[in-house]
């Protein structure tokens, strides 16, 4: 298992569907020895937003995660999308 996953480097898009205000994108692992898959469900309106995802593991078992009651911020911290940077964890 990789610590950092880059979908452009580590996965290939195998399916894209758009219906009404939703888009579904399916990625598979590029590594032939791994049969992992992730399906992203995204709302297109009023803005692009991930709503859920399903991961399929090597045994063919699915795990679904639904995002509910999401409160978007004004502007996400760009460091969240830069794997080269490490964010400091705040003590709770």
PyMOL Python script that loads the backbone (N, CA, C, O; Angstrom):
from pymol import cmd

cmd.read_pdbstr("""\
ATOM      1  N   UNK A   1       0.834  -1.172   0.000  1.00  0.00           N
ATOM      2  CA  UNK A   1       0.000   0.000   0.000  1.00  0.00           C
ATOM      3  C   UNK A   1       0.883   1.241   0.000  1.00  0.00           C
ATOM      4  O   UNK A   1       1.831   1.332   0.780  1.00  0.00           O
ATOM      5  N   UNK A   2       0.572   2.199  -0.877  1.00  0.00           N
ATOM      6  CA  UNK A   2       1.332   3.436  -0.953  1.00  0.00           C
ATOM      7  C   UNK A   2       0.809   4.443   0.045  1.00  0.00           C
ATOM      8  O   UNK A   2      -0.391   4.517   0.309  1.00  0.00           O
ATOM      9  N   UNK A   3       1.737   5.223   0.601  1.00  0.00           N
ATOM     10  CA  UNK A   3       1.345   6.255   1.549  1.00  0.00           C
ATOM     11  C   UNK A   3       0.669   7.416   0.815  1.00  0.00           C
ATOM     12  O   UNK A   3      -0.352   7.930   1.272  1.00  0.00           O
ATOM     13  N   UNK A   4       1.233   7.824  -0.314  1.00  0.00           N
ATOM     14  CA  UNK A   4       0.683   8.907  -1.115  1.00  0.00           C
ATOM     15  C   UNK A   4       0.207   8.349  -2.446  1.00  0.00           C
ATOM     16  O   UNK A   4       0.956   7.671  -3.150  1.00  0.00           O
ATOM     17  N   UNK A   5      -1.033   8.634  -2.784  1.00  0.00           N
ATOM     18  CA  UNK A   5      -1.611   8.151  -4.037  1.00  0.00           C
ATOM     19  C   UNK A   5      -1.842   9.347  -4.949  1.00  0.00           C
ATOM     20  O   UNK A   5      -2.419  10.353  -4.536  1.00  0.00           O
ATOM     21  N   UNK A   6      -1.394   9.232  -6.166  1.00  0.00           N
ATOM     22  CA  UNK A   6      -1.596  10.244  -7.192  1.00  0.00           C
ATOM     23  C   UNK A   6      -2.445   9.583  -8.270  1.00  0.00           C
ATOM     24  O   UNK A   6      -1.971   8.680  -8.959  1.00  0.00           O
ATOM     25  N   UNK A   7      -3.689  10.017  -8.427  1.00  0.00           N
ATOM     26  CA  UNK A   7      -4.590   9.361  -9.380  1.00  0.00           C
ATOM     27  C   UNK A   7      -4.071   9.427 -10.811  1.00  0.00           C
ATOM     28  O   UNK A   7      -4.309   8.508 -11.595  1.00  0.00           O
ATOM     29  N   UNK A   8      -3.364  10.503 -11.164  1.00  0.00           N
ATOM     30  CA  UNK A   8      -2.831  10.590 -12.526  1.00  0.00           C
ATOM     31  C   UNK A   8      -1.688   9.603 -12.743  1.00  0.00           C
ATOM     32  O   UNK A   8      -1.533   9.055 -13.834  1.00  0.00           O
ATOM     33  N   UNK A   9      -0.894   9.380 -11.706  1.00  0.00           N
ATOM     34  CA  UNK A   9       0.256   8.476 -11.807  1.00  0.00           C
ATOM     35  C   UNK A   9      -0.133   7.018 -11.553  1.00  0.00           C
ATOM     36  O   UNK A   9       0.335   6.119 -12.252  1.00  0.00           O
ATOM     37  N   UNK A  10      -0.984   6.784 -10.559  1.00  0.00           N
ATOM     38  CA  UNK A  10      -1.222   5.436 -10.057  1.00  0.00           C
ATOM     39  C   UNK A  10      -2.494   4.772 -10.577  1.00  0.00           C
ATOM     40  O   UNK A  10      -2.697   3.576 -10.369  1.00  0.00           O
ATOM     41  N   UNK A  11      -3.351   5.536 -11.251  1.00  0.00           N
ATOM     42  CA  UNK A  11      -4.631   4.964 -11.679  1.00  0.00           C
ATOM     43  C   UNK A  11      -4.915   5.311 -13.133  1.00  0.00           C
ATOM     44  O   UNK A  11      -4.293   6.192 -13.726  1.00  0.00           O
ATOM     45  N   UNK A  12      -5.869   4.590 -13.674  1.00  0.00           N
ATOM     46  CA  UNK A  12      -6.336   4.903 -15.028  1.00  0.00           C
ATOM     47  C   UNK A  12      -7.851   5.027 -14.969  1.00  0.00           C
ATOM     48  O   UNK A  12      -8.519   4.301 -14.233  1.00  0.00           O
ATOM     49  N   UNK A  13      -8.379   5.953 -15.750  1.00  0.00           N
ATOM     50  CA  UNK A  13      -9.828   6.148 -15.811  1.00  0.00           C
ATOM     51  C   UNK A  13     -10.409   5.070 -16.716  1.00  0.00           C
ATOM     52  O   UNK A  13      -9.982   4.915 -17.860  1.00  0.00           O
ATOM     53  N   UNK A  14     -11.380   4.329 -16.201  1.00  0.00           N
ATOM     54  CA  UNK A  14     -11.980   3.256 -16.994  1.00  0.00           C
ATOM     55  C   UNK A  14     -13.426   3.563 -17.390  1.00  0.00           C
ATOM     56  O   UNK A  14     -13.983   2.911 -18.273  1.00  0.00           O
ATOM     57  N   UNK A  15     -14.030   4.558 -16.734  1.00  0.00           N
ATOM     58  CA  UNK A  15     -15.421   4.872 -17.058  1.00  0.00           C
ATOM     59  C   UNK A  15     -15.757   6.273 -16.555  1.00  0.00           C
ATOM     60  O   UNK A  15     -15.346   6.667 -15.464  1.00  0.00           O
ATOM     61  N   UNK A  16     -16.510   7.019 -17.361  1.00  0.00           N
ATOM     62  CA  UNK A  16     -17.038   8.322 -16.960  1.00  0.00           C
ATOM     63  C   UNK A  16     -18.474   8.387 -17.437  1.00  0.00           C
ATOM     64  O   UNK A  16     -18.762   8.155 -18.611  1.00  0.00           O
ATOM     65  N   UNK A  17     -19.381   8.708 -16.508  1.00  0.00           N
ATOM     66  CA  UNK A  17     -20.793   8.854 -16.849  1.00  0.00           C
ATOM     67  C   UNK A  17     -21.304  10.158 -16.267  1.00  0.00           C
ATOM     68  O   UNK A  17     -20.917  10.568 -15.173  1.00  0.00           O
ATOM     69  N   UNK A  18     -22.189  10.804 -17.028  1.00  0.00           N
ATOM     70  CA  UNK A  18     -22.820  12.025 -16.547  1.00  0.00           C
ATOM     71  C   UNK A  18     -24.318  11.887 -16.749  1.00  0.00           C
ATOM     72  O   UNK A  18     -24.783  11.550 -17.837  1.00  0.00           O
ATOM     73  N   UNK A  19     -25.067  12.152 -15.689  1.00  0.00           N
ATOM     74  CA  UNK A  19     -26.522  12.091 -15.761  1.00  0.00           C
ATOM     75  C   UNK A  19     -27.088  13.191 -14.886  1.00  0.00           C
ATOM     76  O   UNK A  19     -26.745  13.303 -13.709  1.00  0.00           O
ATOM     77  N   UNK A  20     -27.947  13.992 -15.460  1.00  0.00           N
ATOM     78  CA  UNK A  20     -28.558  15.126 -14.761  1.00  0.00           C
ATOM     79  C   UNK A  20     -27.465  15.985 -14.138  1.00  0.00           C
ATOM     80  O   UNK A  20     -26.638  16.538 -14.863  1.00  0.00           O
ATOM     81  N   UNK A  21     -27.438  16.111 -12.821  1.00  0.00           N
ATOM     82  CA  UNK A  21     -26.465  16.975 -12.162  1.00  0.00           C
ATOM     83  C   UNK A  21     -25.351  16.191 -11.475  1.00  0.00           C
ATOM     84  O   UNK A  21     -24.710  16.707 -10.559  1.00  0.00           O
ATOM     85  N   UNK A  22     -25.110  14.941 -11.907  1.00  0.00           N
ATOM     86  CA  UNK A  22     -24.085  14.098 -11.293  1.00  0.00           C
ATOM     87  C   UNK A  22     -23.095  13.588 -12.338  1.00  0.00           C
ATOM     88  O   UNK A  22     -23.442  13.392 -13.503  1.00  0.00           O
ATOM     89  N   UNK A  23     -21.864  13.379 -11.896  1.00  0.00           N
ATOM     90  CA  UNK A  23     -20.846  12.738 -12.722  1.00  0.00           C
ATOM     91  C   UNK A  23     -20.255  11.596 -11.904  1.00  0.00           C
ATOM     92  O   UNK A  23     -20.014  11.731 -10.705  1.00  0.00           O
ATOM     93  N   UNK A  24     -20.028  10.480 -12.569  1.00  0.00           N
ATOM     94  CA  UNK A  24     -19.427   9.316 -11.927  1.00  0.00           C
ATOM     95  C   UNK A  24     -18.154   8.977 -12.699  1.00  0.00           C
ATOM     96  O   UNK A  24     -18.185   8.802 -13.917  1.00  0.00           O
ATOM     97  N   UNK A  25     -17.031   8.884 -11.975  1.00  0.00           N
ATOM     98  CA  UNK A  25     -15.745   8.558 -12.592  1.00  0.00           C
ATOM     99  C   UNK A  25     -15.194   7.323 -11.881  1.00  0.00           C
ATOM    100  O   UNK A  25     -15.126   7.281 -10.653  1.00  0.00           O
ATOM    101  N   UNK A  26     -14.802   6.316 -12.670  1.00  0.00           N
ATOM    102  CA  UNK A  26     -14.265   5.071 -12.122  1.00  0.00           C
ATOM    103  C   UNK A  26     -12.781   4.985 -12.465  1.00  0.00           C
ATOM    104  O   UNK A  26     -12.390   5.108 -13.626  1.00  0.00           O
ATOM    105  N   UNK A  27     -11.959   4.772 -11.431  1.00  0.00           N
ATOM    106  CA  UNK A  27     -10.522   4.612 -11.588  1.00  0.00           C
ATOM    107  C   UNK A  27     -10.135   3.200 -11.176  1.00  0.00           C
ATOM    108  O   UNK A  27     -10.718   2.628 -10.255  1.00  0.00           O
ATOM    109  N   UNK A  28      -9.139   2.640 -11.873  1.00  0.00           N
ATOM    110  CA  UNK A  28      -8.557   1.360 -11.480  1.00  0.00           C
ATOM    111  C   UNK A  28      -7.062   1.542 -11.282  1.00  0.00           C
ATOM    112  O   UNK A  28      -6.445   2.418 -11.889  1.00  0.00           O
ATOM    113  N   UNK A  29      -6.496   0.718 -10.439  1.00  0.00           N
ATOM    114  CA  UNK A  29      -5.065   0.744 -10.165  1.00  0.00           C
ATOM    115  C   UNK A  29      -4.301   0.360 -11.429  1.00  0.00           C
ATOM    116  O   UNK A  29      -4.675  -0.594 -12.112  1.00  0.00           O
ATOM    117  N   UNK A  30      -3.244   1.089 -11.745  1.00  0.00           N
ATOM    118  CA  UNK A  30      -2.410   0.768 -12.919  1.00  0.00           C
ATOM    119  C   UNK A  30      -1.581  -0.495 -12.702  1.00  0.00           C
ATOM    120  O   UNK A  30      -1.202  -1.162 -13.665  1.00  0.00           O
ATOM    121  N   UNK A  31      -1.305  -0.822 -11.464  1.00  0.00           N
ATOM    122  CA  UNK A  31      -0.497  -1.985 -11.124  1.00  0.00           C
ATOM    123  C   UNK A  31      -1.282  -3.259 -11.438  1.00  0.00           C
ATOM    124  O   UNK A  31      -2.347  -3.489 -10.867  1.00  0.00           O
ATOM    125  N   UNK A  32      -0.769  -4.068 -12.323  1.00  0.00           N
ATOM    126  CA  UNK A  32      -1.464  -5.297 -12.733  1.00  0.00           C
ATOM    127  C   UNK A  32      -1.615  -6.293 -11.586  1.00  0.00           C
ATOM    128  O   UNK A  32      -2.496  -7.151 -11.628  1.00  0.00           O
ATOM    129  N   UNK A  33      -0.773  -6.191 -10.569  1.00  0.00           N
ATOM    130  CA  UNK A  33      -0.856  -7.104  -9.426  1.00  0.00           C
ATOM    131  C   UNK A  33      -1.930  -6.692  -8.422  1.00  0.00           C
ATOM    132  O   UNK A  33      -2.222  -7.429  -7.479  1.00  0.00           O
ATOM    133  N   UNK A  34      -2.513  -5.522  -8.626  1.00  0.00           N
ATOM    134  CA  UNK A  34      -3.526  -5.006  -7.706  1.00  0.00           C
ATOM    135  C   UNK A  34      -4.821  -4.804  -8.469  1.00  0.00           C
ATOM    136  O   UNK A  34      -4.813  -4.302  -9.592  1.00  0.00           O
ATOM    137  N   UNK A  35      -5.924  -5.190  -7.867  1.00  0.00           N
ATOM    138  CA  UNK A  35      -7.203  -5.036  -8.565  1.00  0.00           C
ATOM    139  C   UNK A  35      -8.085  -4.009  -7.874  1.00  0.00           C
ATOM    140  O   UNK A  35      -9.309  -4.133  -7.882  1.00  0.00           O
ATOM    141  N   UNK A  36      -7.468  -2.992  -7.273  1.00  0.00           N
ATOM    142  CA  UNK A  36      -8.239  -1.958  -6.589  1.00  0.00           C
ATOM    143  C   UNK A  36      -8.994  -1.075  -7.568  1.00  0.00           C
ATOM    144  O   UNK A  36      -8.589  -0.896  -8.717  1.00  0.00           O
ATOM    145  N   UNK A  37     -10.106  -0.528  -7.084  1.00  0.00           N
ATOM    146  CA  UNK A  37     -10.941   0.346  -7.908  1.00  0.00           C
ATOM    147  C   UNK A  37     -11.613   1.357  -6.997  1.00  0.00           C
ATOM    148  O   UNK A  37     -11.985   1.037  -5.868  1.00  0.00           O
ATOM    149  N   UNK A  38     -11.768   2.584  -7.493  1.00  0.00           N
ATOM    150  CA  UNK A  38     -12.524   3.601  -6.765  1.00  0.00           C
ATOM    151  C   UNK A  38     -13.492   4.266  -7.732  1.00  0.00           C
ATOM    152  O   UNK A  38     -13.138   4.601  -8.863  1.00  0.00           O
ATOM    153  N   UNK A  39     -14.709   4.448  -7.265  1.00  0.00           N
ATOM    154  CA  UNK A  39     -15.740   5.128  -8.035  1.00  0.00           C
ATOM    155  C   UNK A  39     -16.092   6.410  -7.294  1.00  0.00           C
ATOM    156  O   UNK A  39     -16.524   6.361  -6.142  1.00  0.00           O
ATOM    157  N   UNK A  40     -15.910   7.562  -7.948  1.00  0.00           N
ATOM    158  CA  UNK A  40     -16.231   8.856  -7.354  1.00  0.00           C
ATOM    159  C   UNK A  40     -17.570   9.346  -7.878  1.00  0.00           C
ATOM    160  O   UNK A  40     -17.835   9.284  -9.079  1.00  0.00           O
ATOM    161  N   UNK A  41     -18.414   9.832  -6.975  1.00  0.00           N
ATOM    162  CA  UNK A  41     -19.705  10.420  -7.329  1.00  0.00           C
ATOM    163  C   UNK A  41     -19.605  11.911  -7.026  1.00  0.00           C
ATOM    164  O   UNK A  41     -19.359  12.304  -5.886  1.00  0.00           O
ATOM    165  N   UNK A  42     -19.797  12.743  -8.055  1.00  0.00           N
ATOM    166  CA  UNK A  42     -19.636  14.186  -7.887  1.00  0.00           C
ATOM    167  C   UNK A  42     -20.872  14.938  -8.369  1.00  0.00           C
ATOM    168  O   UNK A  42     -21.425  14.641  -9.429  1.00  0.00           O
ATOM    169  N   UNK A  43     -21.292  15.912  -7.575  1.00  0.00           N
ATOM    170  CA  UNK A  43     -22.360  16.812  -7.985  1.00  0.00           C
ATOM    171  C   UNK A  43     -21.749  17.859  -8.906  1.00  0.00           C
ATOM    172  O   UNK A  43     -20.630  18.318  -8.676  1.00  0.00           O
ATOM    173  N   UNK A  44     -22.475  18.233  -9.940  1.00  0.00           N
ATOM    174  CA  UNK A  44     -21.976  19.236 -10.881  1.00  0.00           C
ATOM    175  C   UNK A  44     -22.502  20.634 -10.565  1.00  0.00           C
ATOM    176  O   UNK A  44     -21.884  21.630 -10.941  1.00  0.00           O
ATOM    177  N   UNK A  45     -23.642  20.711  -9.875  1.00  0.00           N
ATOM    178  CA  UNK A  45     -24.260  22.000  -9.574  1.00  0.00           C
ATOM    179  C   UNK A  45     -24.560  22.089  -8.097  1.00  0.00           C
ATOM    180  O   UNK A  45     -24.914  21.068  -7.507  1.00  0.00           O
ATOM    181  N   UNK A  46     -24.447  23.205  -7.478  1.00  0.00           N
ATOM    182  CA  UNK A  46     -24.082  24.503  -8.058  1.00  0.00           C
ATOM    183  C   UNK A  46     -22.596  24.602  -8.380  1.00  0.00           C
ATOM    184  O   UNK A  46     -22.186  25.458  -9.164  1.00  0.00           O
ATOM    185  N   UNK A  47     -21.782  23.723  -7.776  1.00  0.00           N
ATOM    186  CA  UNK A  47     -20.343  23.663  -8.085  1.00  0.00           C
ATOM    187  C   UNK A  47     -19.910  22.211  -7.984  1.00  0.00           C
ATOM    188  O   UNK A  47     -20.584  21.396  -7.353  1.00  0.00           O
ATOM    189  N   UNK A  48     -18.794  21.893  -8.603  1.00  0.00           N
ATOM    190  CA  UNK A  48     -18.279  20.525  -8.549  1.00  0.00           C
ATOM    191  C   UNK A  48     -17.939  20.163  -7.105  1.00  0.00           C
ATOM    192  O   UNK A  48     -17.176  20.865  -6.440  1.00  0.00           O
ATOM    193  N   UNK A  49     -18.521  19.047  -6.626  1.00  0.00           N
ATOM    194  CA  UNK A  49     -18.308  18.640  -5.241  1.00  0.00           C
ATOM    195  C   UNK A  49     -18.407  17.121  -5.140  1.00  0.00           C
ATOM    196  O   UNK A  49     -19.356  16.524  -5.647  1.00  0.00           O
ATOM    197  N   UNK A  50     -17.428  16.494  -4.485  1.00  0.00           N
ATOM    198  CA  UNK A  50     -17.477  15.050  -4.261  1.00  0.00           C
ATOM    199  C   UNK A  50     -18.577  14.773  -3.256  1.00  0.00           C
ATOM    200  O   UNK A  50     -18.616  15.376  -2.183  1.00  0.00           O
ATOM    201  N   UNK A  51     -19.481  13.850  -3.608  1.00  0.00           N
ATOM    202  CA  UNK A  51     -20.595  13.494  -2.734  1.00  0.00           C
ATOM    203  C   UNK A  51     -20.401  12.133  -2.074  1.00  0.00           C
ATOM    204  O   UNK A  51     -20.866  11.904  -0.957  1.00  0.00           O
ATOM    205  N   UNK A  52     -19.708  11.228  -2.773  1.00  0.00           N
ATOM    206  CA  UNK A  52     -19.520   9.873  -2.243  1.00  0.00           C
ATOM    207  C   UNK A  52     -18.438   9.174  -3.051  1.00  0.00           C
ATOM    208  O   UNK A  52     -18.050   9.624  -4.130  1.00  0.00           O
ATOM    209  N   UNK A  53     -17.957   8.054  -2.497  1.00  0.00           N
ATOM    210  CA  UNK A  53     -17.066   7.182  -3.256  1.00  0.00           C
ATOM    211  C   UNK A  53     -17.244   5.752  -2.784  1.00  0.00           C
ATOM    212  O   UNK A  53     -17.657   5.484  -1.656  1.00  0.00           O
ATOM    213  N   UNK A  54     -16.919   4.849  -3.689  1.00  0.00           N
ATOM    214  CA  UNK A  54     -16.944   3.417  -3.388  1.00  0.00           C
ATOM    215  C   UNK A  54     -15.571   2.871  -3.738  1.00  0.00           C
ATOM    216  O   UNK A  54     -15.071   3.087  -4.842  1.00  0.00           O
ATOM    217  N   UNK A  55     -14.967   2.167  -2.801  1.00  0.00           N
ATOM    218  CA  UNK A  55     -13.701   1.490  -3.083  1.00  0.00           C
ATOM    219  C   UNK A  55     -13.955  -0.008  -3.151  1.00  0.00           C
ATOM    220  O   UNK A  55     -14.729  -0.558  -2.368  1.00  0.00           O
ATOM    221  N   UNK A  56     -13.295  -0.653  -4.092  1.00  0.00           N
ATOM    222  CA  UNK A  56     -13.359  -2.116  -4.213  1.00  0.00           C
ATOM    223  C   UNK A  56     -11.958  -2.645  -3.968  1.00  0.00           C
ATOM    224  O   UNK A  56     -11.003  -2.233  -4.627  1.00  0.00           O
ATOM    225  N   UNK A  57     -11.843  -3.562  -3.014  1.00  0.00           N
ATOM    226  CA  UNK A  57     -10.525  -4.094  -2.673  1.00  0.00           C
ATOM    227  C   UNK A  57     -10.202  -5.319  -3.518  1.00  0.00           C
ATOM    228  O   UNK A  57     -10.988  -5.725  -4.375  1.00  0.00           O
ATOM    229  N   UNK A  58      -9.045  -5.896  -3.267  1.00  0.00           N
ATOM    230  CA  UNK A  58      -8.566  -7.040  -4.055  1.00  0.00           C
ATOM    231  C   UNK A  58      -9.464  -8.261  -3.935  1.00  0.00           C
ATOM    232  O   UNK A  58      -9.460  -9.115  -4.822  1.00  0.00           O
ATOM    233  N   UNK A  59     -10.241  -8.365  -2.846  1.00  0.00           N
ATOM    234  CA  UNK A  59     -11.167  -9.496  -2.684  1.00  0.00           C
ATOM    235  C   UNK A  59     -12.511  -9.229  -3.357  1.00  0.00           C
ATOM    236  O   UNK A  59     -13.390 -10.091  -3.348  1.00  0.00           O
ATOM    237  N   UNK A  60     -12.679  -8.029  -3.948  1.00  0.00           N
ATOM    238  CA  UNK A  60     -13.931  -7.690  -4.608  1.00  0.00           C
ATOM    239  C   UNK A  60     -14.984  -7.121  -3.664  1.00  0.00           C
ATOM    240  O   UNK A  60     -16.154  -7.009  -4.031  1.00  0.00           O
ATOM    241  N   UNK A  61     -14.572  -6.759  -2.445  1.00  0.00           N
ATOM    242  CA  UNK A  61     -15.505  -6.191  -1.475  1.00  0.00           C
ATOM    243  C   UNK A  61     -15.569  -4.678  -1.631  1.00  0.00           C
ATOM    244  O   UNK A  61     -14.540  -4.024  -1.804  1.00  0.00           O
ATOM    245  N   UNK A  62     -16.777  -4.122  -1.570  1.00  0.00           N
ATOM    246  CA  UNK A  62     -16.982  -2.692  -1.725  1.00  0.00           C
ATOM    247  C   UNK A  62     -17.187  -2.015  -0.375  1.00  0.00           C
ATOM    248  O   UNK A  62     -17.813  -2.564   0.532  1.00  0.00           O
ATOM    249  N   UNK A  63     -16.643  -0.809  -0.270  1.00  0.00           N
ATOM    250  CA  UNK A  63     -16.883   0.057   0.878  1.00  0.00           C
ATOM    251  C   UNK A  63     -17.343   1.392   0.328  1.00  0.00           C
ATOM    252  O   UNK A  63     -16.653   2.000  -0.491  1.00  0.00           O
ATOM    253  N   UNK A  64     -18.526   1.862   0.779  1.00  0.00           N
ATOM    254  CA  UNK A  64     -19.072   3.131   0.305  1.00  0.00           C
ATOM    255  C   UNK A  64     -18.984   4.168   1.414  1.00  0.00           C
ATOM    256  O   UNK A  64     -19.282   3.886   2.575  1.00  0.00           O
ATOM    257  N   UNK A  65     -18.566   5.382   1.032  1.00  0.00           N
ATOM    258  CA  UNK A  65     -18.506   6.519   1.944  1.00  0.00           C
ATOM    259  C   UNK A  65     -19.357   7.624   1.334  1.00  0.00           C
ATOM    260  O   UNK A  65     -19.120   8.048   0.203  1.00  0.00           O
ATOM    261  N   UNK A  66     -20.356   8.089   2.095  1.00  0.00           N
ATOM    262  CA  UNK A  66     -21.209   9.198   1.668  1.00  0.00           C
ATOM    263  C   UNK A  66     -20.861  10.432   2.485  1.00  0.00           C
ATOM    264  O   UNK A  66     -20.749  10.362   3.709  1.00  0.00           O
ATOM    265  N   UNK A  67     -20.690  11.562   1.806  1.00  0.00           N
ATOM    266  CA  UNK A  67     -20.414  12.813   2.498  1.00  0.00           C
ATOM    267  C   UNK A  67     -21.732  13.557   2.673  1.00  0.00           C
ATOM    268  O   UNK A  67     -22.413  13.866   1.695  1.00  0.00           O
ATOM    269  N   UNK A  68     -22.085  13.840   3.912  1.00  0.00           N
ATOM    270  CA  UNK A  68     -23.332  14.550   4.203  1.00  0.00           C
ATOM    271  C   UNK A  68     -23.026  15.752   5.076  1.00  0.00           C
ATOM    272  O   UNK A  68     -22.021  15.780   5.786  1.00  0.00           O
ATOM    273  N   UNK A  69     -23.877  16.717   5.020  1.00  0.00           N
ATOM    274  CA  UNK A  69     -23.751  17.936   5.824  1.00  0.00           C
ATOM    275  C   UNK A  69     -22.368  18.567   5.678  1.00  0.00           C
ATOM    276  O   UNK A  69     -21.745  18.955   6.667  1.00  0.00           O
ATOM    277  N   UNK A  70     -21.899  18.664   4.449  1.00  0.00           N
ATOM    278  CA  UNK A  70     -20.593  19.246   4.157  1.00  0.00           C
ATOM    279  C   UNK A  70     -20.733  20.761   4.139  1.00  0.00           C
ATOM    280  O   UNK A  70     -21.618  21.304   3.478  1.00  0.00           O
ATOM    281  N   UNK A  71     -19.863  21.432   4.864  1.00  0.00           N
ATOM    282  CA  UNK A  71     -19.849  22.893   4.876  1.00  0.00           C
ATOM    283  C   UNK A  71     -18.607  23.350   4.131  1.00  0.00           C
ATOM    284  O   UNK A  71     -17.499  23.252   4.660  1.00  0.00           O
ATOM    285  N   UNK A  72     -18.772  23.847   2.912  1.00  0.00           N
ATOM    286  CA  UNK A  72     -17.594  24.267   2.147  1.00  0.00           C
ATOM    287  C   UNK A  72     -16.967  25.527   2.732  1.00  0.00           C
ATOM    288  O   UNK A  72     -17.659  26.389   3.274  1.00  0.00           O
ATOM    289  N   UNK A  73     -15.660  25.617   2.614  1.00  0.00           N
ATOM    290  CA  UNK A  73     -14.957  26.815   3.060  1.00  0.00           C
ATOM    291  C   UNK A  73     -14.880  27.782   1.888  1.00  0.00           C
ATOM    292  O   UNK A  73     -15.169  27.422   0.747  1.00  0.00           O
ATOM    293  N   UNK A  74     -14.495  28.987   2.180  1.00  0.00           N
ATOM    294  CA  UNK A  74     -14.360  29.994   1.119  1.00  0.00           C
ATOM    295  C   UNK A  74     -13.327  29.548   0.084  1.00  0.00           C
ATOM    296  O   UNK A  74     -13.588  29.547  -1.119  1.00  0.00           O
ATOM    297  N   UNK A  75     -12.163  29.175   0.578  1.00  0.00           N
ATOM    298  CA  UNK A  75     -11.058  28.767  -0.306  1.00  0.00           C
ATOM    299  C   UNK A  75     -10.268  27.692   0.411  1.00  0.00           C
ATOM    300  O   UNK A  75      -9.722  27.956   1.482  1.00  0.00           O
ATOM    301  N   UNK A  76     -10.185  26.473  -0.147  1.00  0.00           N
ATOM    302  CA  UNK A  76      -9.406  25.435   0.530  1.00  0.00           C
ATOM    303  C   UNK A  76      -7.919  25.785   0.547  1.00  0.00           C
ATOM    304  O   UNK A  76      -7.405  26.432  -0.365  1.00  0.00           O
ATOM    305  N   UNK A  77      -7.257  25.351   1.585  1.00  0.00           N
ATOM    306  CA  UNK A  77      -5.831  25.574   1.722  1.00  0.00           C
ATOM    307  C   UNK A  77      -5.105  24.805   0.619  1.00  0.00           C
ATOM    308  O   UNK A  77      -5.224  23.582   0.541  1.00  0.00           O
ATOM    309  N   UNK A  78      -4.361  25.500  -0.227  1.00  0.00           N
ATOM    310  CA  UNK A  78      -3.659  24.878  -1.355  1.00  0.00           C
ATOM    311  C   UNK A  78      -2.689  23.802  -0.908  1.00  0.00           C
ATOM    312  O   UNK A  78      -2.382  22.888  -1.673  1.00  0.00           O
ATOM    313  N   UNK A  79      -2.196  23.899   0.339  1.00  0.00           N
ATOM    314  CA  UNK A  79      -1.261  22.892   0.846  1.00  0.00           C
ATOM    315  C   UNK A  79      -1.918  21.518   0.957  1.00  0.00           C
ATOM    316  O   UNK A  79      -1.226  20.500   0.957  1.00  0.00           O
ATOM    317  N   UNK A  80      -3.247  21.481   1.050  1.00  0.00           N
ATOM    318  CA  UNK A  80      -3.942  20.199   1.125  1.00  0.00           C
ATOM    319  C   UNK A  80      -3.753  19.372  -0.142  1.00  0.00           C
ATOM    320  O   UNK A  80      -3.873  18.147  -0.107  1.00  0.00           O
ATOM    321  N   UNK A  81      -3.461  20.029  -1.250  1.00  0.00           N
ATOM    322  CA  UNK A  81      -3.347  19.351  -2.534  1.00  0.00           C
ATOM    323  C   UNK A  81      -1.904  19.212  -2.995  1.00  0.00           C
ATOM    324  O   UNK A  81      -1.654  18.847  -4.144  1.00  0.00           O
ATOM    325  N   UNK A  82      -0.958  19.497  -2.118  1.00  0.00           N
ATOM    326  CA  UNK A  82       0.451  19.373  -2.442  1.00  0.00           C
ATOM    327  C   UNK A  82       1.066  18.300  -1.553  1.00  0.00           C
ATOM    328  O   UNK A  82       1.396  18.567  -0.398  1.00  0.00           O
ATOM    329  N   UNK A  83       1.225  17.064  -2.092  1.00  0.00           N
ATOM    330  CA  UNK A  83       1.742  15.976  -1.258  1.00  0.00           C
ATOM    331  C   UNK A  83       3.181  16.190  -0.797  1.00  0.00           C
ATOM    332  O   UNK A  83       3.639  15.500   0.114  1.00  0.00           O
ATOM    333  N   UNK A  84       3.895  17.123  -1.399  1.00  0.00           N
ATOM    334  CA  UNK A  84       5.273  17.373  -0.988  1.00  0.00           C
ATOM    335  C   UNK A  84       5.334  18.141   0.329  1.00  0.00           C
ATOM    336  O   UNK A  84       6.355  18.131   1.016  1.00  0.00           O
ATOM    337  N   UNK A  85       4.241  18.801   0.671  1.00  0.00           N
ATOM    338  CA  UNK A  85       4.204  19.570   1.914  1.00  0.00           C
ATOM    339  C   UNK A  85       3.536  18.758   3.012  1.00  0.00           C
ATOM    340  O   UNK A  85       2.601  17.999   2.752  1.00  0.00           O
ATOM    341  N   UNK A  86       4.009  18.916   4.218  1.00  0.00           N
ATOM    342  CA  UNK A  86       3.388  18.245   5.359  1.00  0.00           C
ATOM    343  C   UNK A  86       2.724  19.297   6.222  1.00  0.00           C
ATOM    344  O   UNK A  86       3.364  20.253   6.658  1.00  0.00           O
ATOM    345  N   UNK A  87       1.453  19.118   6.464  1.00  0.00           N
ATOM    346  CA  UNK A  87       0.745  20.038   7.332  1.00  0.00           C
ATOM    347  C   UNK A  87       1.009  19.697   8.788  1.00  0.00           C
ATOM    348  O   UNK A  87       1.074  18.528   9.166  1.00  0.00           O
ATOM    349  N   UNK A  88       1.157  20.710   9.577  1.00  0.00           N
ATOM    350  CA  UNK A  88       1.339  20.480  11.008  1.00  0.00           C
ATOM    351  C   UNK A  88      -0.007  20.100  11.598  1.00  0.00           C
ATOM    352  O   UNK A  88      -1.026  20.721  11.295  1.00  0.00           O
ATOM    353  N   UNK A  89      -0.006  19.087  12.432  1.00  0.00           N
ATOM    354  CA  UNK A  89      -1.242  18.691  13.104  1.00  0.00           C
ATOM    355  C   UNK A  89      -1.387  19.487  14.377  1.00  0.00           C
ATOM    356  O   UNK A  89      -0.451  19.610  15.167  1.00  0.00           O
ATOM    357  N   UNK A  90      -2.561  20.019  14.560  1.00  0.00           N
ATOM    358  CA  UNK A  90      -2.831  20.786  15.767  1.00  0.00           C
ATOM    359  C   UNK A  90      -3.139  19.846  16.912  1.00  0.00           C
ATOM    360  O   UNK A  90      -3.854  18.858  16.742  1.00  0.00           O
ATOM    361  N   UNK A  91      -2.601  20.152  18.071  1.00  0.00           N
ATOM    362  CA  UNK A  91      -2.877  19.346  19.263  1.00  0.00           C
ATOM    363  C   UNK A  91      -4.314  19.591  19.687  1.00  0.00           C
ATOM    364  O   UNK A  91      -4.789  20.726  19.694  1.00  0.00           O
ATOM    365  N   UNK A  92      -4.995  18.518  20.039  1.00  0.00           N
ATOM    366  CA  UNK A  92      -6.397  18.643  20.439  1.00  0.00           C
ATOM    367  C   UNK A  92      -6.514  18.775  21.921  1.00  0.00           C
ATOM    368  O   UNK A  92      -7.622  18.891  22.445  1.00  0.00           O
TER     369      UNK A  92
END
""", "prot")
cmd.dss("prot")
cmd.show_as("cartoon", "prot")
cmd.util.cbc("prot")
cmd.orient("prot")
